[in-house]
Amino acid sequence: MSFKIDYPSSSLSRGLENMQNKIGIAVKMYAITKAAELEAKMKLQRPWTDRSGLAKATLNAQVSQPNQNLIRITLAHGVDYGIWLELAHEKNWAIIGPIITQESPNVINDMNNLMSKLV
């Protein structure tokens, strides 16, 4: 999100730029907090029984910002057989897909609440 006003010294221009920065910081802080929560939830709710503990230990959620208009939370396995846990055996061992399905409405609701407080 960016604002462009031709008169650079106007208080409106400064105010909009300030708001843009505050919204970006608030959304990124939310994403970092939510990523930690999602990672913990994946590890707790995984449907498989651990053998070595490696699949559970390497489940992760990362926050990235590919550009100024996008903040992304990525959920991933850290083991090479994670793809099989997600897709094989009729998805009986999947955790990433179910967590996304379960938590997506909560993220949207949280973002709506956050935006209503910021603007």
C-alpha positions as a Markdown table, in Angstrom:
| # | Residue | x | y | z |
|---|---|---|---|---|
| 1 | Met | 0.0 | 0.0 | 0.0 |
| 2 | Ser | 1.4 | 3.4 | -0.9 |
| 3 | Phe | 0.1 | 6.9 | -1.0 |
| 4 | Lys | 1.3 | 9.7 | -3.3 |
| 5 | Ile | 0.4 | 13.3 | -2.8 |
| 6 | Asp | 2.0 | 15.9 | -5.0 |
| 7 | Tyr | 2.5 | 18.4 | -2.2 |
| 8 | Pro | 5.2 | 16.6 | -0.1 |
| 9 | Ser | 5.3 | 18.9 | 2.9 |
| 10 | Ser | 1.6 | 18.6 | 3.6 |
| 11 | Ser | 0.5 | 17.2 | 7.0 |
| 12 | Leu | -1.9 | 14.9 | 5.1 |
| 13 | Ser | 1.0 | 13.4 | 3.2 |
| 14 | Arg | 3.0 | 12.9 | 6.4 |
| 15 | Gly | 0.0 | 11.5 | 8.2 |
| 16 | Leu | -0.8 | 8.9 | 5.5 |
| 17 | Glu | 2.8 | 7.8 | 5.3 |
| 18 | Asn | 2.9 | 7.4 | 9.1 |
| 19 | Met | -0.3 | 5.4 | 9.0 |
| 20 | Gln | 1.1 | 3.2 | 6.3 |
| 21 | Asn | 4.2 | 2.5 | 8.4 |
| 22 | Lys | 2.1 | 1.7 | 11.6 |
| 23 | Ile | -0.2 | -0.6 | 9.7 |
| 24 | Gly | 2.7 | -2.5 | 8.2 |
| 25 | Ile | 4.4 | -2.9 | 11.6 |
| 26 | Ala | 1.2 | -4.0 | 13.3 |
| 27 | Val | 0.4 | -6.6 | 10.5 |
| 28 | Lys | 4.0 | -7.9 | 10.7 |
| 29 | Met | 3.9 | -8.2 | 14.5 |
| 30 | Tyr | 0.6 | -10.1 | 14.2 |
| 31 | Ala | 2.0 | -12.4 | 11.6 |
| 32 | Ile | 5.1 | -13.2 | 13.7 |
| 33 | Thr | 2.9 | -14.0 | 16.7 |
| 34 | Lys | 0.4 | -16.0 | 14.7 |
| 35 | Ala | 3.2 | -18.0 | 13.0 |
| 36 | Ala | 4.6 | -19.1 | 16.4 |
| 37 | Glu | 1.0 | -20.1 | 17.5 |
| 38 | Leu | 0.5 | -22.1 | 14.3 |
| 39 | Glu | 3.8 | -23.9 | 14.6 |
| 40 | Ala | 3.0 | -24.9 | 18.2 |
| 41 | Lys | -0.5 | -26.0 | 17.1 |
| 42 | Met | 0.9 | -28.1 | 14.3 |
| 43 | Lys | 3.4 | -29.9 | 16.6 |
| 44 | Leu | 0.6 | -30.5 | 19.2 |
| 45 | Gln | -2.1 | -31.7 | 16.8 |
| 46 | Arg | 0.0 | -33.8 | 14.4 |
| 47 | Pro | -1.9 | -37.0 | 13.6 |
| 48 | Trp | 1.1 | -39.3 | 13.4 |
| 49 | Thr | 2.9 | -41.2 | 16.1 |
| 50 | Asp | 6.6 | -40.1 | 16.4 |
| 51 | Arg | 9.2 | -42.6 | 15.7 |
| 52 | Ser | 12.3 | -40.4 | 15.7 |
| 53 | Gly | 10.7 | -37.1 | 16.6 |
| 54 | Leu | 12.3 | -35.4 | 13.6 |
| 55 | Ala | 9.1 | -34.8 | 11.6 |
| 56 | Lys | 7.5 | -33.1 | 14.7 |
| 57 | Ala | 10.6 | -31.1 | 15.6 |
| 58 | Thr | 11.1 | -29.7 | 12.1 |
| 59 | Leu | 7.5 | -28.5 | 11.5 |
| 60 | Asn | 7.8 | -24.8 | 11.1 |
| 61 | Ala | 6.0 | -21.6 | 10.4 |
| 62 | Gln | 7.9 | -18.6 | 8.9 |
| 63 | Val | 7.0 | -15.0 | 8.2 |
| 64 | Ser | 8.4 | -13.3 | 5.1 |
| 65 | Gln | 7.7 | -10.1 | 3.3 |
| 66 | Pro | 8.3 | -10.5 | -0.4 |
| 67 | Asn | 7.3 | -6.9 | -1.1 |
| 68 | Gln | 6.0 | -4.0 | 0.8 |
| 69 | Asn | 2.4 | -5.0 | 0.1 |
| 70 | Leu | 2.6 | -8.6 | 1.1 |
| 71 | Ile | 3.3 | -10.3 | 4.4 |
| 72 | Arg | 3.2 | -14.1 | 4.2 |
| 73 | Ile | 3.1 | -16.9 | 6.8 |
| 74 | Thr | 4.4 | -20.2 | 5.4 |
| 75 | Leu | 3.8 | -23.5 | 7.1 |
| 76 | Ala | 6.2 | -26.3 | 6.2 |
| 77 | His | 7.7 | -29.7 | 7.0 |
| 78 | Gly | 11.4 | -29.8 | 7.6 |
| 79 | Val | 11.8 | -33.5 | 6.5 |
| 80 | Asp | 11.9 | -34.7 | 3.0 |
| 81 | Tyr | 9.0 | -37.1 | 3.5 |
| 82 | Gly | 6.7 | -34.3 | 4.8 |
| 83 | Ile | 5.1 | -34.2 | 1.4 |
| 84 | Trp | 4.0 | -37.8 | 1.9 |
| 85 | Leu | 2.6 | -37.0 | 5.3 |
| 86 | Glu | 0.5 | -34.3 | 3.7 |
| 87 | Leu | -0.7 | -36.1 | 0.5 |
| 88 | Ala | -0.4 | -39.9 | 0.8 |
| 89 | His | -2.7 | -42.3 | 2.5 |
| 90 | Glu | -5.8 | -40.2 | 1.8 |
| 91 | Lys | -4.2 | -37.4 | 3.7 |
| 92 | Asn | -4.7 | -39.2 | 7.0 |
| 93 | Trp | -1.3 | -37.9 | 8.3 |
| 94 | Ala | -1.7 | -34.3 | 7.0 |
| 95 | Ile | -1.3 | -31.4 | 9.5 |
| 96 | Ile | -0.5 | -28.4 | 7.3 |
| 97 | Gly | -3.7 | -28.5 | 5.2 |
| 98 | Pro | -6.0 | -29.0 | 8.2 |
| 99 | Ile | -4.3 | -26.3 | 10.2 |
| 100 | Ile | -4.7 | -23.8 | 7.3 |
| 101 | Thr | -8.4 | -24.8 | 6.9 |
| 102 | Gln | -9.0 | -24.5 | 10.7 |
| 103 | Glu | -7.1 | -21.3 | 11.2 |
| 104 | Ser | -7.7 | -19.2 | 8.0 |
| 105 | Pro | -11.1 | -17.9 | 9.3 |
| 106 | Asn | -9.4 | -16.8 | 12.6 |
| 107 | Val | -6.6 | -15.0 | 10.7 |
| 108 | Ile | -9.2 | -13.1 | 8.6 |
| 109 | Asn | -11.2 | -12.2 | 11.7 |
| 110 | Asp | -8.1 | -11.1 | 13.6 |
| 111 | Met | -7.0 | -8.9 | 10.6 |
| 112 | Asn | -10.5 | -7.4 | 10.4 |
| 113 | Asn | -10.3 | -6.6 | 14.2 |
| 114 | Leu | -6.8 | -5.2 | 13.8 |
| 115 | Met | -7.8 | -2.9 | 10.9 |
| 116 | Ser | -10.9 | -1.6 | 12.7 |
| 117 | Lys | -8.6 | -0.5 | 15.6 |
| 118 | Leu | -6.0 | 1.1 | 13.3 |
| 119 | Val | -8.3 | 3.1 | 11.0 |
